[in-house]
Structures are given as structure tokens and as C-alpha cells.
Amino acid sequence: MRNAVSGIGAERGLPPVAGVGAAAETGAGEVEEADVAAYLFEILIGARRLATSRRQRFLAYLIGMAIEEARLLTMGRSAADGSRKLRS
């Protein structure tokens, strides 16, 4: 799996995506799960727009599914575990 520093973006000369490291850390240096989900939600919105503009419909659909999961995670839920209740 490629990351934002040495992945496809770096191969194409794009700058790494910033935000999750600085914005999502708590005082103890831990990353809040909801903050990461919100960050990924924002990134995925842009990815879906790009896929749609390039007429990559199936990829846009798959990214849309990831967007929905990120949205649920920001609310403390997950479609993966089948729960509709808020997690503690």
C-alpha cells in the first residue's frame, strides 16, 4: 500500500496531503478516530469528484461507498459491523 509521502502522488510530482497528523492529534499524541474519519471523508469527496470528471463511473461508485463508511465513522457507527447504534 502506498502512502501520501511515497505513493502515486509523489510519483506524479504532487505534494503530500497534510492535515491528519497535525489537526487530529490530541494532547497525548493520539489520533482521534472521528477526526481521521472526517479527514478521510474530505479527501474522498475530492477523489470522487475527480473520478466522476474523468468518467470513471465504477471507481466513483466505490469511492462513494467509502465516503458513506467515513460518514458513519464520524458518527461512531460502522456499516461493517452492521450496527445502527452509537458505539461507546
N, C-alpha and C positions, 0 to 999 in steps of 0.2 A: 504494500500500500504506500502511496506517495504522500508526502506531507506538503504543507504550504511553502516550506523553505526550499526543498529539493525536488519538488514534484513537477508536474506538467507545466504549471505556471512559470517556474524557474527555467524550464527548458525553452519556453517561448518568450523569455525575457520579461515576464510580468512580475510586478512586485509582490511579495508575500502578503497575505491577508493579515491585518493586525486587528486586535480587539479582544479576543478571548483571554489572552494571557494577562493583560493589564486590567481590563474592565471587570473581569469575573472573579478575580481573586478576593478572598475575604482577608481579614486581619491575620489569620493563621496561615495564609498562603494556600488555602484550599480553594478549589474552584466550585462554585455553586452549580448544582445540576440544572436548575431552572435558567441560570444565566447562560450556560453553554447551549441549552436548547433554544433560547431566544436568539443567541448569536447565530446558530446554525439555521434557524428559521429565516433570518435576514439574508444569509448567504444563499440559501436555497431558492429564495424568491428571485434573486438575480440570475441564478443558474437556470431556473425555469423560463424566465423571460428570454434569455439568450438561446436556449434550445428551441423555444417557440419561434423566435425571429429567424432561426436557421431551418425552420420547418422539420425539426426532429421531433415529431409528434409523440412517438413512443417514449423517448427519453424525457420529454416534458411531462408526460403522464407519470412516469416512475418518480421523477423529482417531486411531482405533486403529492405522491403518496408519502414521500419523505417529509415534505412540508407539513402534511397533516399529522404525522407522528411527532414532529418537533413542536407543533402547536399543542398537542395533547400533553407532551412532556413539560411544557411551560406551566401547565395547569396541574401537574402532579399525577397525570394519568398516562396510560400507555395502551395502544391498541394491541401490542404484542402479548400482554398478559391477559387480555380480554376483560380487564376490569373497567367498570364505569364509575367506581367510587374513587374519591381522593385518597391518595396514599399518605401515610403519616411519616 
